[in-house]
Amino acid sequence: QVQLVESGGGLVQAGGSLRLSCAASGIIFSTYTMGWYRQAPGKQRELVAAITSGRTTNYAESVKGRFTISRDNPKNAVYLQMNSLKPEDTAVYYCNLILTVPGSMTPRNYWGQGTQVTVSS
Protein backbone atom coordinates (compact mmCIF):
# COMPACT_ATOMS: atom_id res chain seq x y z
CA GLN A 1 0.00 0.00 0.00
CA VAL A 2 1.17 3.53 -0.77
CA GLN A 3 2.29 5.66 2.17
CA LEU A 4 3.47 9.28 2.22
CA VAL A 5 5.93 10.53 4.85
CA GLU A 6 6.40 14.30 5.23
CA SER A 7 9.03 16.41 6.93
CA GLY A 8 10.35 19.98 7.03
CA GLY A 9 7.55 21.96 8.64
CA GLY A 10 8.16 24.34 11.51
CA LEU A 11 8.21 27.93 12.72
CA VAL A 12 9.93 30.63 10.68
CA GLN A 13 9.98 34.43 10.61
CA ALA A 14 8.45 36.38 7.74
CA GLY A 15 10.89 36.55 4.85
CA GLY A 16 12.50 33.27 5.79
CA SER A 17 12.56 29.91 4.02
CA LEU A 18 11.52 26.32 4.60
CA ARG A 19 11.89 23.18 2.51
CA LEU A 20 9.21 20.50 2.75
CA SER A 21 9.92 16.90 1.76
CA CYS A 22 7.58 14.00 1.01
CA ALA A 23 8.70 10.44 0.31
CA ALA A 24 6.34 7.85 -1.13
CA SER A 25 6.64 4.11 -0.59
CA GLY A 26 4.76 1.15 -2.06
CA ILE A 27 4.68 2.37 -5.67
CA ILE A 28 5.16 -0.44 -8.19
CA PHE A 29 5.05 -0.03 -11.98
CA SER A 30 2.99 3.15 -11.86
CA THR A 31 3.07 6.77 -12.95
CA TYR A 32 1.99 9.52 -10.60
CA THR A 33 1.43 13.21 -10.10
CA MET A 34 2.48 14.69 -6.75
CA GLY A 35 1.58 17.97 -5.16
CA TRP A 36 1.20 20.05 -2.04
CA TYR A 37 -2.05 21.35 -0.58
CA ARG A 38 -2.54 23.57 2.45
CA GLN A 39 -5.38 24.31 4.82
CA ALA A 40 -5.63 27.16 7.31
CA PRO A 41 -8.12 27.04 10.21
CA GLY A 42 -11.67 27.74 9.01
CA LYS A 43 -10.67 27.71 5.34
CA GLN A 44 -10.92 25.27 2.44
CA ARG A 45 -7.99 23.10 1.49
CA GLU A 46 -6.27 24.59 -1.56
CA LEU A 47 -3.73 23.41 -4.09
CA VAL A 48 -0.33 25.06 -3.61
CA ALA A 49 1.73 23.32 -6.30
CA ALA A 50 1.73 20.13 -8.35
CA ILE A 51 4.19 18.31 -10.59
CA THR A 52 3.52 15.53 -13.10
CA SER A 53 5.67 12.54 -13.97
CA GLY A 54 6.75 14.55 -17.02
CA ARG A 55 7.88 17.43 -14.75
CA THR A 56 5.09 19.81 -15.76
CA THR A 57 4.37 22.17 -12.83
CA ASN A 58 1.43 24.27 -11.69
CA TYR A 59 1.32 26.84 -8.88
CA ALA A 60 -1.30 28.80 -7.03
CA GLU A 61 -1.14 32.48 -7.98
CA SER A 62 -0.40 33.43 -4.38
CA VAL A 63 2.89 31.48 -4.33
CA LYS A 64 4.22 32.00 -7.86
CA GLY A 65 7.76 33.31 -7.80
CA ARG A 66 8.25 32.31 -4.15
CA PHE A 67 7.69 28.53 -4.04
CA THR A 68 9.31 25.85 -6.19
CA ILE A 69 8.15 22.24 -6.48
CA SER A 70 10.50 19.49 -7.64
CA ARG A 71 10.68 15.69 -7.66
CA ASP A 72 13.25 12.92 -7.48
CA ASN A 73 11.79 9.94 -9.34
CA PRO A 74 14.36 7.31 -8.25
CA LYS A 75 13.59 8.22 -4.62
CA ASN A 76 9.83 8.66 -5.22
CA ALA A 77 10.08 12.01 -3.45
CA VAL A 78 8.66 15.49 -3.93
CA TYR A 79 9.93 18.75 -2.43
CA LEU A 80 8.55 22.22 -1.89
CA GLN A 81 11.10 25.02 -1.50
CA MET A 82 9.34 27.97 0.14
CA ASN A 83 11.09 31.34 0.06
CA SER A 84 10.01 34.84 1.12
CA LEU A 85 7.44 33.35 3.47
CA LYS A 86 4.53 35.49 4.65
CA PRO A 87 2.22 35.13 7.66
CA GLU A 88 -0.55 34.33 5.16
CA ASP A 89 1.33 31.12 4.29
CA THR A 90 0.63 29.74 7.77
CA ALA A 91 -1.29 26.47 7.38
CA VAL A 92 -1.08 22.71 7.58
CA TYR A 93 0.60 21.48 4.41
CA TYR A 94 -0.38 18.10 2.96
CA CYS A 95 1.49 15.97 0.46
CA ASN A 96 -0.76 14.50 -2.24
CA LEU A 97 -0.23 11.72 -4.77
CA ILE A 98 -2.44 10.73 -7.71
CA LEU A 99 -1.54 7.22 -8.85
CA THR A 100 -2.28 5.62 -12.21
CA VAL A 101 -2.23 1.83 -11.75
CA PRO A 102 -1.57 -0.38 -14.81
CA GLY A 103 -4.74 -2.21 -15.77
CA SER A 104 -6.99 0.19 -13.83
CA MET A 105 -9.26 2.85 -15.29
CA THR A 106 -9.55 4.74 -11.99
CA PRO A 107 -6.71 6.85 -10.54
CA ARG A 108 -6.07 6.45 -6.81
CA ASN A 109 -5.63 9.37 -4.43
CA TYR A 110 -3.32 9.36 -1.38
CA TRP A 111 -2.58 11.94 1.32
CA GLY A 112 0.17 12.54 3.84
CA GLN A 113 -0.57 13.24 7.49
CA GLY A 114 0.15 16.97 7.18
CA THR A 115 2.91 19.17 8.55
CA GLN A 116 2.43 22.52 10.29
CA VAL A 117 4.03 25.63 8.81
CA THR A 118 3.85 28.76 10.95
CA VAL A 119 5.19 32.12 9.75
CA SER A 120 5.55 34.88 12.34
CA SER A 121 5.44 38.58 11.50
Backbone torsions as a table, in degrees:
resi	resn	phi	psi	omega
1	GLN	NA	145.7	-178.9
2	VAL	-75.6	134.3	173.6
3	GLN	-131.7	143.9	179.1
4	LEU	-117.2	127.9	-179.5
5	VAL	-118.5	121.1	-175.5
6	GLU	-106.6	155.5	174.7
7	SER	-157.8	164.1	173.0
8	GLY	109.6	-9.3	178.5
9	GLY	-70.5	166.6	179.2
10	GLY	163.6	-163.5	-179.2
11	LEU	-106.4	131.7	-179.3
12	VAL	-144.6	150.9	176.6
13	GLN	-78.2	154.0	176.3
14	ALA	-54.4	136.4	-176.6
15	GLY	91.8	-10.9	-179.6
16	GLY	-85.0	-173.5	-175.4
17	SER	-133.1	151.8	171.5
18	LEU	-141.5	152.7	175.7
19	ARG	-125.3	115.8	178.2
20	LEU	-91.9	143.1	178.6
21	SER	-126.8	147.2	176.8
22	CYS	-143.2	122.7	179.0
23	ALA	-112.8	130.7	179.9
24	ALA	-103.9	140.2	175.5
25	SER	-126.2	157.7	177.0
26	GLY	87.4	12.5	179.8
27	ILE	-92.0	122.8	-178.8
28	ILE	-130.4	121.6	174.8
29	PHE	49.6	53.6	-177.4
30	SER	-140.8	156.9	169.3
31	THR	-108.4	153.4	-175.2
32	TYR	-154.7	150.2	169.7
33	THR	-104.5	136.1	178.2
34	MET	-122.2	151.7	-179.2
35	GLY	-159.2	176.2	176.8
36	TRP	-123.2	131.5	172.2
37	TYR	-115.1	161.6	174.3
38	ARG	-141.5	153.9	179.6
39	GLN	-143.0	120.1	174.5
40	ALA	-92.9	156.1	-179.3
41	PRO	-55.0	130.2	178.2
42	GLY	77.5	5.7	-178.4
43	LYS	-121.4	162.2	177.6
44	GLN	-72.7	149.9	172.9
45	ARG	-69.6	134.4	-176.9
46	GLU	-128.4	149.7	175.7
47	LEU	-72.9	130.0	176.5
48	VAL	-96.8	-51.0	-178.8
49	ALA	-160.4	152.2	177.7
50	ALA	-143.8	154.1	178.8
51	ILE	-143.5	131.6	-178.3
52	THR	-86.5	173.6	176.3
53	SER	-63.3	-24.7	176.9
54	GLY	-89.3	7.8	175.6
55	ARG	73.8	18.5	170.5
56	THR	-75.4	133.6	-176.1
57	THR	-118.3	152.2	173.4
58	ASN	-138.5	142.1	-178.0
59	TYR	-131.5	148.0	168.1
60	ALA	-65.5	145.6	-178.4
61	GLU	-58.1	-33.0	-175.7
62	SER	-70.1	-16.1	-177.3
63	VAL	-116.4	-3.6	-179.7
64	LYS	-58.7	134.2	-179.1
65	GLY	87.0	-13.2	-179.8
66	ARG	-114.0	-36.5	-178.2
67	PHE	-107.7	147.9	176.4
68	THR	-134.4	125.7	177.2
69	ILE	-101.3	142.4	178.5
70	SER	-147.6	167.2	179.8
71	ARG	-142.4	154.4	176.9
72	ASP	-124.0	97.8	-173.1
73	ASN	-63.3	-42.8	177.8
74	PRO	-59.0	-30.2	179.5
75	LYS	-95.1	-2.4	-176.5
76	ASN	51.1	48.3	-175.9
77	ALA	-125.4	152.6	174.7
78	VAL	-131.7	147.0	-176.5
79	TYR	-130.0	152.4	174.0
80	LEU	-131.7	107.1	175.6
81	GLN	-86.9	119.0	-176.5
82	MET	-114.2	114.4	178.6
83	ASN	-115.0	163.2	178.7
84	SER	49.6	48.3	-175.9
85	LEU	-64.7	144.5	179.6
86	LYS	-119.4	156.2	175.2
87	PRO	-54.9	-30.4	178.5
88	GLU	-66.2	-14.6	177.3
89	ASP	-81.3	-7.7	-179.5
90	THR	-61.2	124.5	-177.3
91	ALA	-178.1	171.3	166.9
92	VAL	-88.2	126.6	-178.4
93	TYR	-102.7	131.6	-176.6
94	TYR	-117.6	132.4	171.7
95	CYS	-80.6	138.1	-178.0
96	ASN	-130.2	142.8	177.7
97	LEU	-135.2	130.0	174.3
98	ILE	-110.4	116.7	-171.0
99	LEU	-107.9	130.9	172.6
100	THR	-103.4	113.0	-175.9
101	VAL	-94.4	129.2	176.3
102	PRO	-55.4	132.4	-179.6
103	GLY	86.7	-3.8	-180.0
104	SER	-112.0	141.9	178.0
105	MET	-94.0	-5.0	-175.3
106	THR	-117.4	116.9	174.6
107	PRO	-63.6	152.7	-179.9
108	ARG	-114.2	138.8	-173.5
109	ASN	-110.6	130.3	-179.8
110	TYR	-129.7	150.3	-178.4
111	TRP	-130.9	145.1	169.5
112	GLY	-79.2	176.5	-176.3
113	GLN	-79.9	-14.9	-178.8
114	GLY	95.6	145.0	176.4
115	THR	-135.2	135.0	-174.8
116	GLN	-80.4	130.1	171.7
117	VAL	-118.2	121.7	179.8
118	THR	-123.5	125.1	-179.2
119	VAL	-114.6	118.3	-179.9
120	SER	-91.5	150.7	-179.4
121	SER	-83.0	NA	NA
